[in-house]
Amino acid sequence: MRITWKHAVLCVAVAAAATTAIAQQRVFFGIATGGTGGTYYPLGGMLAQLISNKATLDGKKITATAEAAGASVANAKLLGTKEIESAFVAADILDAAFNGKAQFDKQPIKGLRALGALYPETVQLVTRADSGINSVKDLKGKSISSGAPGSGQYQLVTDLLKVNGLSRSDVKEDSSSFTQAMDKIKDGNLHATLITGGVPVAAITDAAQSHSLKIIPLGGPEVGTLLKEQPYYTRVQLPANTYKGQTAPVDTLAVMAVWTAHDGVPDNIAYEVTKALYENVAIMGQVHVQGKNITLANATAVGSVPLHPGAVRYFKEKGVLK
């Protein structure tokens, strides 16, 4: 049959109508994560898949997508401008953003609303085994990456240097992503990098397969001073054999990751996505070991940021909130 322009126009119109009808049956929900070498990215991808498979709203399918992003600071700013519906943000950065402190000095993002606490992120100061760096003080005159621009690493590097009698002017700064920083360390073009993420962090795991690495301990009275200024951190130990060649536990710090939305997300959508996560937490452990640390029991430990009303409704139904 010969296709005339009228037939073509009709076909396009029918296809467009069908696409519109499908779109009207879906609700789209975004999740900003972090770089591909960290922990936010794989867990965010699984969360998006979980929501897309489990969550509906008034008969409409909620379709979630996970987006690689600049991690905590950048994610908080995305939420502040309502450019995305939700994001993963470290608890200390979330507090700073909501209250206008540190990187958010006098620019609070009061529309932030937590959907639930996720898992502890472990601070890992990584260097080559032959670097001669054995403490934060040894970083003087050395190069260090504090993460991609917009990440939560910058403030922590500042704080760690300060309590050890150093400042940022005492080090050579680099702003590479986790994966880029580990590549530079392998090549001898960077002395150290600070990585905060759920262990094991893929970028460190991959680098440790071919190079001897060292995780620098973070402890002592210096860390005690830091904890007075950064109460969202806690002392932990990186378990032995988390990475190849790391045969002993390492004293360090951790901070909770929080799934966060903004006050423009409708309550019923926030309820459905929160329910989808916390009623299917076992699925999260299939993509990364830290997914096993996401529990309903700890879900409300989100710090100073208010829980989203939709999340509050779900947590009350489950009895974890009165």
CORCOR-V268675 format. One record per backbone hydrogen bond with DSSP energy under -0.5 kcal/mol. CO is the residue of the C=O (numbers start at 1). NH is the residue of the N-H. E is the energy in kcal/mol with one decimal. If there is no record, write none. Layout:
# CORCOR-V268675
CO,NH,E  CO,NH,E
This chain:
# CORCOR-V268675
2,4,-0.7  4,8,-2.3  5,9,-2.5  6,10,-2.3  7,11,-2.7  8,12,-2.5  9,13,-2.4  10,14,-2.6  11,15,-2.7  12,16,-2.6  13,17,-2.3  14,18,-2.4  15,19,-2.4  16,20,-2.4  17,21,-2.4  18,22,-2.3  19,23,-2.6  20,24,-2.2  21,25,-0.6  22,25,-1.2  23,26,-1.6  25,61,-2.2  27,63,-3.1  29,65,-1.9  30,86,-1.0  31,67,-2.9  32,88,-2.0  33,71,-0.7  34,69,-0.6  35,38,-1.7  35,41,-0.6  37,203,-2.0  39,43,-1.7  40,44,-2.9  41,45,-2.1  42,46,-2.0  43,47,-2.4  44,48,-2.4  45,49,-2.0  46,50,-2.6  47,51,-2.7  48,52,-2.4  48,64,-0.6  49,53,-1.7  50,54,-2.0  51,55,-2.8  55,62,-2.1  57,60,-2.2  60,57,-3.0  61,27,-2.8  61,63,-0.7  62,64,-0.7  63,29,-2.4  65,31,-2.2  67,33,-2.8  71,75,-3.2  72,76,-2.5  73,77,-1.9  74,78,-2.1  75,79,-2.1  76,80,-2.0  77,81,-1.6  78,83,-2.5  78,84,-0.6  79,82,-0.9  85,262,-0.6  86,32,-2.3  87,260,-3.2  89,258,-2.7  90,94,-2.6  91,95,-2.2  92,96,-2.1  93,97,-2.8  94,98,-2.4  95,99,-2.2  96,100,-0.9  96,101,-2.6  97,109,-3.2  100,106,-2.0  101,104,-2.9  102,105,-1.7  104,107,-2.9  108,110,-0.8  109,112,-1.2  111,263,-1.8  113,261,-3.8  114,308,-3.1  116,259,-2.7  119,257,-2.7  121,255,-2.3  122,197,-1.9  124,126,-0.8  124,195,-2.7  125,216,-3.0  126,193,-2.0  127,214,-2.7  128,131,-1.8  132,134,-0.6  135,138,-0.7  136,139,-2.0  137,140,-1.4  139,142,-2.9  142,172,-3.0  143,192,-1.4  144,174,-1.7  145,194,-2.2  148,151,-2.0  150,74,-3.1  152,156,-0.8  153,157,-2.6  154,158,-2.0  155,159,-2.5  156,160,-2.8  157,161,-2.5  158,162,-2.3  159,163,-2.3  160,164,-0.8  161,164,-0.6  161,166,-3.3  162,165,-1.8  167,170,-1.8  168,171,-1.3  170,141,-3.6  171,173,-0.6  172,144,-2.6  174,146,-2.0  175,149,-0.5  177,181,-3.0  178,182,-2.3  179,183,-2.1  180,184,-2.2  181,185,-2.3  182,186,-2.3  183,187,-1.9  184,188,-0.6  184,189,-2.8  184,190,-0.8  185,188,-0.9  191,128,-0.6  192,145,-1.9  193,126,-2.8  193,195,-0.6  195,124,-2.7  195,197,-0.6  197,122,-2.2  201,204,-0.6  201,205,-2.5  202,206,-2.7  203,207,-1.6  204,208,-2.4  205,209,-0.7  206,209,-0.8  207,210,-1.2  207,211,-1.6  211,213,-0.6  212,129,-2.7  214,127,-2.2  214,216,-0.6  216,125,-0.5  219,223,-0.7  220,223,-0.5  220,224,-1.5  221,225,-2.0  222,226,-1.9  223,227,-2.5  224,228,-0.9  225,228,-0.5  225,229,-0.9  226,229,-0.9  226,230,-2.3  230,233,-1.8  232,256,-0.5  234,254,-1.8  236,252,-2.8  237,239,-0.7  238,250,-1.9  239,242,-1.3  243,246,-2.1  245,247,-1.2  246,241,-4.0  250,238,-3.2  251,218,-2.9  252,236,-2.2  253,123,-3.0  254,234,-1.9  255,121,-3.9  256,91,-3.0  257,118,-3.1  258,89,-2.3  258,260,-0.6  259,115,-3.2  259,116,-1.5  260,87,-2.4  261,113,-2.3  262,265,-1.8  266,270,-2.4  267,271,-2.4  268,272,-1.9  269,273,-2.5  270,274,-2.0  271,275,-2.4  272,276,-2.2  273,277,-1.8  274,278,-2.4  275,279,-1.7  277,280,-1.9  280,283,-1.4  280,284,-0.6  281,284,-0.7  281,285,-0.9  283,286,-1.6  284,287,-1.1  284,288,-1.1  288,291,-1.9  289,292,-1.6  290,293,-1.8  291,294,-1.1  293,295,-0.7  296,299,-1.0  298,301,-1.7  299,117,-2.9  300,302,-2.0  302,305,-0.7  306,114,-2.6  308,311,-0.6  308,312,-2.6  309,313,-2.2  310,314,-1.5  311,315,-2.9  312,316,-2.3  313,317,-1.9  314,318,-1.8  315,320,-2.0  315,321,-1.1  316,319,-0.9
